[in-house]
């Protein structure tokens, strides 16, 4: 049994305070009165009996702190009355009592419950004393200019943040101490680990209302990289990590450069087959004497991996089969997280999700080439499939044009959309319905089927048109700009149009039925789909057609276009375009006016009205031609999100089958650009340089995207 040291002490004290009557001698026998008696000798059995009994029950009540004396036989000793104390009242004598103090009634009341108290926190309202003095100060930074840190210091400085005002000198001193630490941190970021900084407050001569807060920095020596060690498992290729870490021995220990190098390692490894790589915390051991730092970087490489299968879960907009249509990799290819990011971006671009994520999952399965199979888990949460959109623009000759559309993007999954469109403008009105299947069996391949009616009222013609068309296209997108794209389809058109009859000398209406098989190919080597700055593009369009107006007349509409972009410095791009078209196989007057070529407008020769260039009737209205040529040259100057674009255009439309180099019409002007995430907004103002009678003096064009 365990004993408590406290209880044991109490038991010993009890035995000493209660001597046994058998061993205690009366006064005067064997000792004189007043002489202390010898303490009794206690035998072991008596000692054991004197110990209080202990219980194994931890919930039992504690033993009394003052034990009851017992005789050697174990009989409790009755307590003896205490001896009277001098000055104490004698038994039987009257007792004088002290009256209880008076307690106020409010104190004697019971406490109120906590729930009755208002626990709303107090609001600290700062009241500005308009008469309180304010100290003006000037901030001076010394020692950071040679390190090119002054601008960064000013952007973070507490003194600068105070805007030269403080209620007292203590505040200025506190801001100065903050800026001391800021200066030291900035110097260390460039490798000046011994740098110091001191802040002082100086008076300004002859001006008692101002002081000067000075932060003086002393950089000391700059530490350089002594050794560079990467602790990691072997990779393929062996120098993969070191090549991705662009640090060299002898370079200054620049924090931004070191962090950037480590970020490059973390970026490169998942692109080279290591999806689970982790860059650890660096260690730099400084040598004060040599002024160097030994750099060590631990890297957890993980297994080299290749793509496996793709699965999806969540509230699905479409299943895993269609997800695999969007991915630009095949099972067994070396893992590259750029392709994973591209898959996620392609899914977001469908507009069908509120959230979507793509995560690699290890399987532990080893492929014959030694890589581990990594499966992709696509978690999707479908969003709202319906949307309304409105777009608009203005140009001289076309007037105002506003288009609204209602779209259900997934009425026929996967990505089978129905689109209803309405156009309202000063010179065009129409409605149409479109079925569109995006990513139809292949990424970025689109199948569309459209039916619509339209009324167009321009100087060239007035037409009521009904159209049924289908198209299959393989297109570039901002996510994936392709070198080669194509489109082909069919078009059935019935149109009633006004046309000038030169034999009768007046405008008459005619009805045309047209069947066409349009096709297009494009080769694109530019660097951007929406805002190219270098490269070139080539595009060829061919549309075999047949027009029925009393007789069947087959012909072909052809158009070739080339554009190029050349950067000059960092801010200027020279852009040029050449376009030529021809319609062989039919006379101009047998061709529906809406199928002829016209020049002029925001996408043609700026400075002239829409469709104003080409042959004219006696009333001065355009009648269109069978050929066209156009030239354009721009100097695109960009500063920030804005740009200025001076330009010159030239071109014309001709009655002949082939375009001519003579009788070109020139226009020049200047435009403004506001660059956004979805392309530049464009405002161009132009004037014709060699106008004809009836041409306007100034033309205005507002739209989205570059002119070409």
Buried (B, 14 or more C-beta within 10 A) or exposed (E): EEEEEEBEEBBBEBBEEBBBEEEEEEEEEEEEEEEEEEEBEBEEEBEEEBBBEEEEEEEEEEBEEEBEBBEBEEEEEEEEEEEEEEEEEEEEEEEEEEEEEEEEEEEEEEEEEEEEEEEEEEEEEEEEEEEEEEBEBEBEBBBBEEBEBBEBBBEBBBBBEBEBEBEEEEBBBBBBBBBBEBBBBBBBBBBBBBBBBBBEBEEEEEEEEEBBBBBBBBBEEBBBBBEBEBEBEEBEEEEBBBEBBEBEEEBBBBBEBBEEBBEBBEBBBBBBBBBBBEBEEEEBEBEEEEBBBBBBBBBBBBBBBBBBBBBBEBEBBBBBEBBBBBBBBEBEEBBBBEBBEBBBBBBEBBBBBEEBEBEBEBEEEEBEEEBBBBBBBBBBEBBEBEEEEEEEBBBBBBBBBBBBBEBBBBEEBBBBBBBEBBBBBEBBBBEBEBBBBBBBEEBBBBBBBBBBEBBBBBBBBBBBBEBEBBBBBBBBEEBBBBEEBBBBBBBBBBBBBBBBEEEEEEBEEBEBBBBBBBBBBBBBBBEBBBBBBBBBBBBBBBBBBBBEBEEEBEBBBBBBBBBBBEBEEEEBBEBBBBBBBBBEBBEBBBBBBBBBBBBBBBBBBBBBBBBBBBBBBEEEBBBBBBBBBBBBBBBBBBEEEEBEBEBBBBBBBBBEBEBEEEEBBBBBBEBBBEBEEEBBBBBBBBBBBEBEEEBBEEBBBBBBBBBB
